[in-house]
């Protein structure tokens, strides 16, 4: 998957946040829908301008963006 064919960042669109090309659908918005429990089919049905390949590109972009991130455990029980 070459996510660059589907995801772009332009300062004139949503302040430069990464979006699906040809739309104003931000990567973070689509990932948020999935986190809320939407299925890929529900997203594609509700946003017909989105293709299955573009939705897969959202995952590929997120994977690459997080690949080299350092994560630190957070103890939510500590206050």
BELTA-V86272 format. One line per field, one symbol per residue. phi: phi as a letter, one per 20 degrees, with the letter a starting at -180 (. if undefined). A space follows every 10 residues. Layout:
BEGIN
phi = ???
END
This chain:
BEGIN
phi = .dfffcdbcc gedlmnffcf gmcdefgfff ffffffofeg fffffecffe dgfffffgff fffffegdfe ddfdefeec
END
